Amino acid sequence: MTTTKAAFAHSKISVLKTFVTNKDAAWHAFDPEAYFTHYYGKPHPDDDVLTVLAARALKDAADASPRGLDVIDVGTGPSLIPLLAALPVATRLTAWEYAAPNLEWLARELSGTALRPQWLHFWQSVKAAHCVEGAGSNPLLAHDPLPLLVQRVRLLRGSIFDLPRQAYDAATMFFCAESITSSRAEFGAAVTAFTSTVRPGGTVAAAFLSGSSGYNVSDRRFPAVSLTEAQITDALAPRLASLSVTPIGLSDHEIRSGYSGALFISGRTRS
Ligand SMILES: C[S@@+](CC[C@H](N)C(=O)[O-])C[C@H]1O[C@@H](n2cnc3c(N)ncnc32)[C@H](O)[C@@H]1O
């Protein structure tokens, strides 16, 4: 009886330990270089697919809005993929990130003399997605995207929960709303804030982890909400007038820490 009580008490503590809200996680100790090496050091085909899908969604948005797009990426972290995907159509590109180490890492990444080969690899996917007849002469699809990135990107420190409402023409978000908390309610609030930062009739393009309960960066654990495809689309659908869903690489085992496939969603916000 005593043993059973002790075991019950222990299991309760374990449950409490694995439930982490956004404010509880150690974002100040996030190791961007370790994250980059683990997830993007060797480009994964799933990320090529995500890059192409995001670039296409933004290109479609730009085709309907020839003056160009004011684009925000939320929870940019140690990745240039969404910034590259939006670069050919963005008049301004905001990286909205909460963790100070990631902002410092992004600033260093953009102040170097050359992009890493991994980013040039994903830039090829962006170019492929944007290439239409005659686009070869488009200067925005230059061989080296770094000068244009430096010109267009601004880095802002902020939380997804504090995004301004109806401020941008388009928003991207790769692995943020579901990868910053264990709380389903916070995930819902994050998705609402993300979609609400886009003007009515604007475009959202986002990637979500499927069925993840957290991930390791260096020796630290970061939280995620384990979600099904239906739960992700249910959170977004009320905010969107149109919705396109693409499952990517869904697997029954982890391919990288916390990653066993993704869901890409794009759509237009309600007018
Ligand atoms: C799993 S990482 C995703 C990084 C990158 N977007 C990618 O695709 O690899 C989650 C990111 O969300 C950021 N983050 C954590 N809390 C946040 C918040 N409240 N608002 C915005 N971003 C946040 C983290 O610092 C981290 O960069």
PDBQT file of the ligand as one rigid body, heavy atoms in Angstrom, charges set to zero:
ROOT
HETATM    1  C1  LIG A 301      10.973  24.636 -32.556  1.00  0.00    +0.000 C 
HETATM    2  S1  LIG A 301      11.682  26.212 -32.690  1.00  0.00    +0.000 S 
HETATM    3  C2  LIG A 301      11.329  26.584 -34.415  1.00  0.00    +0.000 C 
HETATM    4  C3  LIG A 301      12.393  27.433 -35.028  1.00  0.00    +0.000 C 
HETATM    5  C4  LIG A 301      12.293  27.640 -36.546  1.00  0.00    +0.000 C 
HETATM    6  N1  LIG A 301      11.100  28.398 -36.895  1.00  0.00    +0.000 N 
HETATM    7  C5  LIG A 301      12.334  26.363 -37.318  1.00  0.00    +0.000 C 
HETATM    8  O1  LIG A 301      11.473  26.162 -38.195  1.00  0.00    +0.000 OA
HETATM    9  O2  LIG A 301      13.218  25.552 -37.124  1.00  0.00    +0.000 OA
HETATM   10  C6  LIG A 301      10.516  27.245 -31.820  1.00  0.00    +0.000 C 
HETATM   11  C7  LIG A 301      10.889  28.706 -31.888  1.00  0.00    +0.000 C 
HETATM   12  O3  LIG A 301       9.880  29.490 -31.214  1.00  0.00    +0.000 OA
HETATM   13  C8  LIG A 301      10.528  30.483 -30.437  1.00  0.00    +0.000 C 
HETATM   14  N2  LIG A 301       9.627  30.918 -29.345  1.00  0.00    +0.000 N 
HETATM   15  C9  LIG A 301       9.509  30.442 -28.086  1.00  0.00    +0.000 A 
HETATM   16  N3  LIG A 301       8.544  31.096 -27.412  1.00  0.00    +0.000 NA
HETATM   17  C10 LIG A 301       8.060  32.029 -28.270  1.00  0.00    +0.000 A 
HETATM   18  C11 LIG A 301       7.059  33.032 -28.152  1.00  0.00    +0.000 A 
HETATM   19  N4  LIG A 301       6.344  33.205 -27.028  1.00  0.00    +0.000 N 
HETATM   20  N5  LIG A 301       6.831  33.822 -29.217  1.00  0.00    +0.000 NA
HETATM   21  C12 LIG A 301       7.537  33.666 -30.374  1.00  0.00    +0.000 A 
HETATM   22  N6  LIG A 301       8.481  32.738 -30.533  1.00  0.00    +0.000 NA
HETATM   23  C13 LIG A 301       8.745  31.921 -29.504  1.00  0.00    +0.000 A 
HETATM   24  C14 LIG A 301      11.784  29.776 -29.948  1.00  0.00    +0.000 C 
HETATM   25  O4  LIG A 301      12.750  30.663 -29.465  1.00  0.00    +0.000 OA
HETATM   26  C15 LIG A 301      12.208  29.047 -31.204  1.00  0.00    +0.000 C 
HETATM   27  O5  LIG A 301      12.958  29.890 -32.044  1.00  0.00    +0.000 OA
ENDROOT
TORSDOF 0
